[in-house]
Amino acid sequence: MSRPDAALFAAGHGFYQFAISRSSFDRSLYYNLLLQPELAIPDHYFLQGHWLGDHLAEYSSRDSWIEIGLRNGFVTPYFRRERSSLSELLAFMEGSDRRGFSAEAQRIAERVDRTPFTASHWSSVDNSALFGAALRNYLGAEQAPILGTGLDPDDFLSFWNRSREWIGQELAIALERSSTLLGSEGILLSQLIQVSGERLLGSGSGRIENISELLTRVKSQVGATAERDLRLYYTCACELYNRSLANIILTAGNSPRWEPFVAAMDLWRNNLLSGEGDVDGSVGHLDELIDVSIRLPRPAHLRLVSGDILLTIRRSPACERYFEALSHWRRAPTDEILRDELVNSLRRYSDEIMKHVGKEVGMLGFRPHFISKVSDVSGIVEKVPGVVQGFLAVGAAGAAAAGTSSPLIPAGLFSLFCLQVAAKYVSPSESAKVLISPRLGARMRADITISHR
């Protein structure tokens, strides 16, 4: 079942978390749930790695943004076996030599299973075949990919040249082992990781669970150059995996990391995954690029916001008009009237988001309360970072040392002054630039791409 309006939550890919920080995960999760009509999460993305489980754990009332999305249909889980629970799928995957599962995977599965949702089906076998073909075509090519920017800060081309010595054999071994497990031709990331470990650490390396473990062991036992090459290698592998999976479930793909060598993949994408021609040649007009500046709450502050607030935001008239405008523009991305309607609705929707989130977290990103005495200032100081914290601490101490007979008024006034000063340095929102073009769709970041294709 295809979801043409959905985007793959690529930052949830557990194997990719060696390169994705928690802050990047949060940014991708919160902004995609605010701006995308629908977010697609495959079964193993719930269970591998740590970040998704950590997100759920922060919402003890089961009102996390993901669970609210599942209940209300704008987060769609994709299960590889129909009519199976996530707990049953976890047992099936573990029995099929899949790897990288969180220590909390069973609890996560049980918690998600308590949430009502409607799952869609995806084929792991088909994805493994597509991923395997993409991996061999891309990394096994004779010529290095073209870096469109002309920049190579990661020294990707040096890695490419060194990898020619072993890449063909490594991919062949991974293909053979994976195909045996799958019962058909394809590559599993878990088997590729094991093959890499045996190449670098020896045949007695033992079972390797995930990429992070592999990188740590290679850096300590082999050296920094080998570890750096592995990072580039598995960044490519994870990006290709996410792209093939997005293609399988017919959703928009996203890139949690955006480096010059990652950007080069999109020059190859159609030929790798669908065999189509050059996307540039299919538009037939100048690709006019405009940028729209909006303000959105910082992801760190959104972590304080209940998923119930997300539901209120998504049910607002401003959100409905934004999604309507987005849907119409997707059908005719060269229409300037529809584009302008999208821009105006996006700006109004961002104002609506700020209004609701501001009520929830307060001016500085924490719930406000009346400050009546100097001791209350210490609570403020703990929540304000950097040089502002030092300033508040010194000032509060001075107010306490004044020795007035009624410290409530001067302390309260000083606390108000502190908040005014802190507000100049600490903002719960940030400026975001959304790029809109007929060819690329609407993109805020590489991992927050709202494509019309």
C-alpha positions in Angstrom: 0.0 0.0 0.0 1.6 3.3 -1.1 1.5 6.5 0.9 2.3 9.3 -1.6 2.0 12.0 1.0 4.2 10.3 3.5 7.9 10.7 4.2 10.2 8.0 5.5 11.5 8.8 9.0 15.1 8.1 8.0 16.6 9.5 11.2 14.9 6.6 13.0 17.2 4.1 11.2 18.9 2.4 14.2 22.0 1.2 12.3 22.6 4.8 11.2 22.8 6.2 14.7 26.6 6.0 14.7 26.3 9.2 12.6 23.1 10.8 14.0 23.1 12.6 17.3 20.1 12.7 19.6 19.6 16.4 18.8 19.5 15.6 15.1 17.0 12.8 15.7 14.8 15.2 17.7 14.9 17.9 15.1 13.9 15.4 12.4 11.2 13.8 14.4 9.5 17.0 15.7 9.8 19.1 12.6 8.6 16.3 10.3 5.6 15.6 12.5 4.7 19.3 12.3 5.3 19.8 8.6 4.7 16.5 6.9 1.2 15.2 6.2 2.3 11.7 7.3 5.5 10.0 8.6 6.3 6.4 7.7 8.2 4.2 10.3 9.2 0.6 9.4 9.0 -2.0 12.1 12.8 -2.4 12.7 13.2 1.4 13.1 11.1 1.2 16.3 13.4 -1.4 17.7 17.0 -0.8 16.6 19.2 1.9 18.2 18.3 4.0 21.2 16.8 7.3 20.2 13.2 6.3 19.5 13.0 4.3 22.7 14.5 7.3 24.6 11.8 9.5 23.0 9.0 7.2 24.2 10.5 6.9 27.7 10.3 10.7 28.2 6.5 10.5 28.0 5.4 8.3 30.9 1.7 9.0 30.2 2.1 7.4 26.7 1.5 10.8 25.1 4.7 10.9 23.1 4.5 12.5 19.7 5.0 9.1 18.0 2.2 7.5 19.9 -0.2 10.4 19.3 0.7 10.1 15.6 0.0 6.4 15.6 -3.3 6.8 17.3 -4.4 9.5 14.9 -3.1 8.1 11.7 -0.4 10.6 10.7 2.4 8.1 11.8 2.1 4.9 9.7 4.1 1.9 10.8 5.2 -0.5 8.1 5.3 -4.2 9.1 7.0 -6.9 7.1 4.4 -9.5 8.1 0.7 -8.7 7.9 -1.5 -9.2 11.0 1.5 -9.4 13.3 2.2 -7.4 16.4 5.5 -5.5 16.8 6.4 -8.0 19.6 5.9 -10.9 17.2 7.9 -9.2 14.6 10.8 -8.6 17.0 10.9 -12.4 17.8 10.7 -13.2 14.1 13.6 -10.8 13.3 15.8 -12.0 16.1 15.2 -15.6 14.9 16.3 -14.5 11.4 19.7 -13.2 12.5 18.7 -9.5 12.3 20.8 -7.4 14.6 21.2 -4.0 16.3 18.2 -4.2 18.6 17.9 -2.0 21.7 18.2 -3.5 25.1 14.7 -2.1 25.6 13.3 -3.5 22.3 10.9 -5.8 24.0 9.4 -3.1 26.2 9.2 -0.7 23.2 7.4 -3.3 21.2 4.9 -4.0 24.0 4.3 -0.3 24.5 3.7 0.3 20.8 1.4 -2.7 20.7 -0.8 -1.1 23.4 -1.3 1.8 21.0 -4.2 1.5 18.5 -3.0 2.0 14.9 -3.3 0.7 11.4 -0.1 -0.8 9.9 0.8 -1.0 6.2 2.8 -3.8 4.7 6.3 -3.7 3.2 8.5 -6.4 1.7 11.8 -6.9 3.4 12.8 -9.3 0.7 12.1 -6.8 -2.1 14.0 -4.1 -0.2 17.0 -6.3 0.3 17.1 -7.0 -3.4 16.8 -3.3 -4.3 19.3 -2.2 -1.6 21.8 -4.9 -2.7 21.6 -3.8 -6.3 22.0 -0.1 -5.4 25.0 -0.9 -3.1 26.8 -2.9 -5.8 26.0 -0.4 -8.6 27.1 2.6 -6.6 30.0 1.4 -4.5 31.2 -1.1 -7.1 31.3 1.3 -10.0 34.6 1.9 -11.7 34.5 5.6 -11.5 34.0 7.6 -8.3 30.7 9.6 -8.1 30.8 13.2 -9.2 30.9 15.6 -6.2 28.6 18.3 -7.6 29.9 21.0 -5.2 33.5 20.3 -6.1 34.2 20.1 -2.4 35.5 17.0 -0.6 36.0 17.9 3.1 35.6 14.2 4.2 38.3 13.0 1.7 35.8 10.7 0.2 37.7 10.2 -3.0 40.7 8.9 -1.1 38.4 6.4 0.6 37.0 5.5 -2.7 40.4 4.7 -4.2 41.5 2.6 -1.1 38.2 0.7 -1.2 38.8 -0.6 -4.7 41.1 -3.3 -3.2 38.4 -5.0 -1.2 34.9 -3.7 -2.1 34.1 -6.2 -4.8 34.9 -9.2 -2.7 33.2 -7.8 0.4 29.9 -7.1 -1.4 30.0 -10.6 -3.0 30.4 -12.3 0.4 27.7 -10.2 1.9 25.4 -11.0 -1.0 26.0 -14.7 -0.7 25.4 -14.9 3.1 22.3 -12.6 2.9 20.8 -14.4 0.0 21.0 -17.7 2.0 19.1 -16.2 4.9 16.5 -14.4 2.6 16.0 -17.3 0.3 16.4 -14.9 -2.6 19.1 -12.5 -3.9 19.7 -9.4 -1.8 22.0 -7.8 0.9 21.2 -7.5 4.6 23.0 -4.7 6.5 23.5 -7.0 9.4 25.5 -9.4 7.2 27.4 -6.6 5.6 28.6 -5.4 9.0 29.7 -8.9 9.9 31.7 -9.3 6.7 33.4 -5.9 7.3 34.3 -7.0 10.8 35.9 -10.2 9.7 37.9 -8.4 7.0 39.4 -5.9 9.5 39.4 -7.8 12.8 39.9 -11.4 11.5 37.7 -14.4 11.2 37.6 -14.8 15.0 36.0 -11.4 15.6 32.8 -12.9 16.9 29.3 -11.7 16.3 29.0 -7.9 15.6 25.7 -6.4 16.5 25.8 -2.9 15.0 27.9 -0.3 13.2 28.8 1.6 16.3 30.3 -1.5 17.9 32.2 -2.2 14.7 33.6 1.4 14.5 34.8 1.3 18.1 36.6 -2.0 17.8 38.2 -1.1 14.5 39.5 2.2 15.8 41.1 0.6 18.9 42.4 -2.5 17.1 43.2 -1.4 13.6 43.6 2.4 13.5 42.0 5.8 12.8 42.2 5.6 9.0 40.4 2.3 8.9 37.7 3.6 11.2 37.3 6.8 9.1 36.9 4.7 5.9 34.3 2.6 7.6 32.3 5.7 8.6 32.2 6.9 5.0 31.4 3.4 3.8 28.5 2.9 6.2 27.2 6.4 5.7 26.9 5.5 2.0 25.3 2.1 2.9 22.7 3.6 5.3 21.8 6.4 2.9 21.3 3.9 0.1 19.3 1.7 2.4 17.0 4.5 3.3 16.6 5.5 -0.3 15.8 1.9 -1.4 13.3 1.5 1.5 11.6 4.9 0.6 11.3 3.6 -2.9 9.8 0.3 -1.8 7.1 1.9 0.3 6.6 4.8 -2.2 7.4 7.6 0.2 9.7 10.6 0.1 13.2 9.9 1.2 15.2 12.0 3.6 18.9 12.3 4.5 19.7 12.7 8.2 23.2 13.7 7.2 24.0 16.0 4.3 27.7 15.9 3.2 29.0 16.6 -0.3 29.5 12.8 -0.9 26.0 12.1 0.3 24.6 14.8 -2.0 26.3 13.1 -4.9 24.0 10.1 -4.5 21.0 12.0 -5.6 22.7 12.5 -9.0 22.5 8.7 -9.3 19.2 8.1 -7.5 16.8 7.5 -10.4 19.1 5.2 -12.3 20.0 3.2 -9.1 16.5 2.7 -7.8 13.9 3.0 -10.5 15.8 3.1 -13.8 14.2 6.3 -14.9 15.9 9.1 -16.8 17.4 12.3 -15.5 14.9 14.2 -13.3 16.3 17.4 -14.6 15.1 16.6 -18.1 11.6 15.8 -17.0 10.7 19.2 -15.7 10.9 21.2 -19.0 11.3 24.6 -17.5 13.6 26.7 -15.3 13.6 25.5 -11.8 12.8 28.6 -9.8 14.0 28.4 -6.3 12.5 30.6 -3.6 13.1 30.6 0.2 10.6 31.3 2.9 11.7 32.3 6.4 9.6 31.1 9.3 10.1 30.7 13.0 9.7 27.3 14.8 10.2 26.2 18.4 13.6 24.7 19.0 13.6 20.9 19.2 15.0 21.1 22.8 11.9 23.0 23.8 9.5 20.7 21.9 10.7 17.8 24.1 8.8 19.5 26.9 5.6 19.5 24.9 3.0 16.8 25.1 1.9 15.0 22.0 -1.6 16.2 22.9 -0.4 19.7 21.9 0.8 18.3 18.6 -2.7 16.9 18.0 -4.2 20.3 18.8 -1.9 22.0 16.4 -2.6 19.5 13.6 -6.3 19.9 14.1 -6.2 23.7 13.8 -7.7 25.5 10.8 -4.2 26.9 10.0 -2.7 23.4 9.7 -5.6 22.2 7.6 -5.1 25.1 5.2 -1.4 24.4 5.0 -1.9 20.7 4.2 -4.6 21.6 1.6 -2.3 24.2 0.0 0.6 21.7 0.0 -1.6 19.0 -1.7 -2.7 21.3 -4.5 0.9 22.6 -5.1 2.2 19.1 -5.2 -0.1 18.4 -8.2 1.1 21.5 -10.1 4.4 22.6 -8.6 5.0 25.1 -11.4 1.8 27.0 -10.7 2.8 30.4 -9.1 -0.6 31.0 -7.6 -0.6 27.6 -5.8 3.0 28.2 -4.7 2.1 31.6 -3.2 -0.9 30.0 -1.4 1.5 27.4 0.0 3.9 30.1 1.2 1.2 32.2 2.9 -0.4 29.2 4.5 3.0 27.9 5.8 3.7 31.3 7.4 0.4 31.4 9.1 0.8 27.8 10.2 4.2 28.5 11.8 2.6 31.3 13.8 -0.1 28.9 15.0 2.7 26.4 16.1 4.5 29.1 18.0 1.2 30.2 19.7 0.4 26.7 21.0 3.9 25.7 22.0 4.5 29.1 23.7 1.5 28.4 26.0 2.9 25.0 26.9 6.6 25.8 27.6 6.6 29.5 28.5 8.9 32.3 27.3 12.2 30.7 28.0 11.2 27.1 27.4 10.1 26.1 30.9 6.8 26.4 32.5 6.5 29.8 34.2 5.7 30.3 37.9 5.5 33.3 40.2 8.9 34.3 41.7 8.5 35.7 45.2 11.8 35.4 46.9 15.5 35.1 46.2 15.6 31.4 46.7 13.3 30.9 43.7 16.0 32.5 41.5 18.2 29.4 41.9 15.7 27.4 40.0 15.9 29.9 37.2 19.7 29.9 37.2 19.8 26.1 36.7 17.8 26.4 33.5 19.7 29.2 31.8 23.0 28.2 30.2 26.4 29.8 29.7 27.4 33.3 30.7 23.8 34.3 31.5 23.8 31.7 34.3 26.9 33.2 35.9 25.4 36.7 35.6 22.2 35.6 37.3 24.0 33.8 40.1 26.1 36.8 41.0 23.2 39.2 40.8 20.9 37.0 42.9 23.6 36.6 45.5 23.9 40.4 45.7 20.2 40.8 46.1 20.2 38.3 49.0 23.1 40.0 50.7 21.3 43.4 50.7 19.8 42.6 54.0 16.6 44.4 53.5 13.8 43.9 56.0 11.4 42.8 53.3 13.5 40.9 50.6 10.4 39.9 48.6 10.1 43.1 46.6 13.7 43.6 45.6 14.2 39.9 45.0 11.1 39.7 42.9 12.1 42.8 40.9 15.6 41.5 40.4 14.2 38.1 39.3 12.1 39.9 36.7 15.1 41.8 35.5 17.0 38.6 35.3 14.3 37.1 33.1 14.3 40.1 30.8 18.1 39.8 30.4 18.0 36.1 29.9 15.3 36.4 27.3 17.7 38.3 25.1 20.1 35.3 25.1 17.8 32.3 25.3 15.0 31.9 22.8 12.7 28.9 22.6 12.4 29.4 18.8 14.7 29.6 15.9 14.6 30.9 12.4 14.1 28.3 9.7 14.4 28.7 6.0 12.2 26.5 3.7 13.4 26.2 0.1 10.7 25.6 -2.4 11.2 24.6 -6.1 9.3 22.7 -8.7 12.0 20.0 -9.0 13.0 19.4 -5.4 9.8 20.1 -3.6 9.8 21.9 -0.3 12.9 21.4 1.9 13.8 22.8 5.3 16.7 20.5 5.8 17.9 17.4 4.0 16.0 15.2 6.5 12.9 17.4 6.3 12.0 17.3 2.7 8.4 17.6 1.6 8.6 16.3 -2.0 5.8 16.4 -4.5 7.1 13.3 -6.3 
